[in-house]
Amino acid sequence: MILNNFKKLSLVIQIIVLCLLTLFISETISIIFEYFYGEEVFDRNIKELPFLLVFFKSVIIAPLFETFVNQFAIIELSRKLFHGKKYMNLFSITISALIFGGLHFFNIAYILGMTCLGFWWASIYVFYKDHKNIFFPFLIVFLNHLINNLVAVITQYNFQNI
C-alpha cells in the first residue's frame, strides 16, 4: 500500500525521498561502525589526493561503473537464473549486495557497511524494475549513488579545513 502510493508521487519527490533515505542509512551505518571500530574505520585518506581526481572517480565513475556492474548486470543476470522462483527478487538483491560489499575491501567494517548500502540500492533497483524503460531503475540508483558519494566527498574535504 505505502509503496504503491510512493510510486504515485512525482519522480522528483521520489528521487529526493530516496536520496534522503540513502543519506540517513549511510550516516547510520557510519555511526554504528565508528562506535564499534573507531572513528577512522571509514577514513580512506582521500583528502591527500587532488579534489578533482577524487570528485571524478568517486562521484562520476564509481557510481556509474558500480551501478552498471552491481545492480544492472548482476540483478538482471540473477533474475534470469532464478526466474519463476518464489524468492527471485530476494536472491537477486542479496547476491548484488554481497558482491557490492565484497568489492569494497578496504576493511571488514567497510565491507559490511557497503553490503548494507548495496542491499538498499539493489532493493531500489528491483522496486523500479517494472518501469517501461529498462534503464529507469539504473538511472534512479545511479543518481542516488552519485548524490551519496557527492555528499561524502564534500564533507570529507570540508572537514579537512576545520
N, C-alpha and C positions, 0 to 999 in steps of 0.2 A: 504494500500500500504506500508506504513512505517513498520507496524507490520509484514507483510509478509517478507519484506526484513530483518527485525531484526531476524526472525527465521532462515534465511539463513546463518547468521553469525555462526562462530564456537561456540560451547557450552561454552568454556572458556570465550570468549569475551562476550557472553550473560550474564553469571554469573557476570563478572566484571562490566559490564554496569549496571545491576540490583542492585548490591551491592553499586555502587557509587550513583545511584539514590536514593536508600534507605537511605544512609548516608546523602545525601542532604536533602531529605524530613524530616528525623528525626531531623536534625540540624535546619531546617527552622521552624518546629513545636516548637522546644525548644526556639528558638529566639522569635517567636511570643508570646508564652505563658509566657515566662520570662518577656517580655516587659509589658504585661498586669497584670500579677500576682506576679511579683518579681522573683529575681534570684534563690530563694530557692524552687520554685514551683515543680521542678522535683527531688530535693535532697532527697534521701531516706536513707541517713546516712549509706550507705553500707561500708564506709571507716572504721567504727568501728568494722566490722566483719573480721575474717581471710580471706585473699585474696583467698586461695584455696577453701574455702567454697563458697564464692561469685562467683568465677570463675566456679566451678562445677554447682552450682544452676542456675546461670544467663546465662552462655554460653553453657552449655550442656543440662541440664534438662529442663529449661524453654522453649527454642526453640523447643526441641523435643516434649514435652507434649503439648505446645500451638499450634504448627503446626498440631499435630495429632487431637486435640480437635477442635480448632477454624477454621482450614482450611479443613483438610481432612474430619473429621466426619460431621461437620456442613454443609459444602458445598455439600458433597455427599448426605446427607440426604435431604437438602433443594432442591437440583436439582431433586431428586426423587419426592418430594412433588409438585414442580412446573413444572414437566416435561411437555413439549409441550406448556407451557405458553410463551407469547411473551417476557416477561421480566425475564425469568427464571434466567439468569446469574446475572442480576442486583439485583433481590431479594436475591439470594444466597450470593452474595458479601456483600450486606447491612446487612443481618442477621448475617453473620460471623463477620463483622466489629463491629457491635453493641455489640455482645456477647464478642468479644475480648476486646473491650474498657471497657465494664462493669465489666469484671473480674480483671481489673487493678484499683481497687477502693481506691487508695492512696489519691486522692483529685479530685475535679471536673475537674481541668485543665488536670490532668494526664489521667483521663478517656477520655476526649475529644481528647487529643493528641494520646493516644493509639488507639482510634477509627479510627483516620485518618490513622495511621500506619497499623491497621487491615484491613482497606479498601484497602490499597496498596497491602498488602500481599495476601489478598483474590483475588484481581484482577490478581496478578501474577499466583496464583493457577489456576484460571479459564482460563487464557491465555494459559497455558501449558496443559490444560485438554485433548486436542485432541491427545496427545502423545500416542504412542503404549503401553508404560509401565505405568501401573496405579499408580506406586509410583513415577514417574518422577516429577509431579507437587509438590508432598510432599517434595521430595529431594531438589528441587530448592528453595522453600520457606524456608525450614529448614536451608539450607546453608546461605541464605540471612539473616534470623533472627539471626542465630548464629554469623555471622560476625558483624551485627549491635550491638548485645549485647557485643561481644568481644571488639569492639571499645569503647563502653560506659563504660565498666568495667575498661579497661586500662586507659582511660582518667580520670576517677574519682579517681583511685588510684594514677596516675601520678601527678595530681594536688595537691594531699594531701601533697606531699613533697616540694612543691614550697613555 
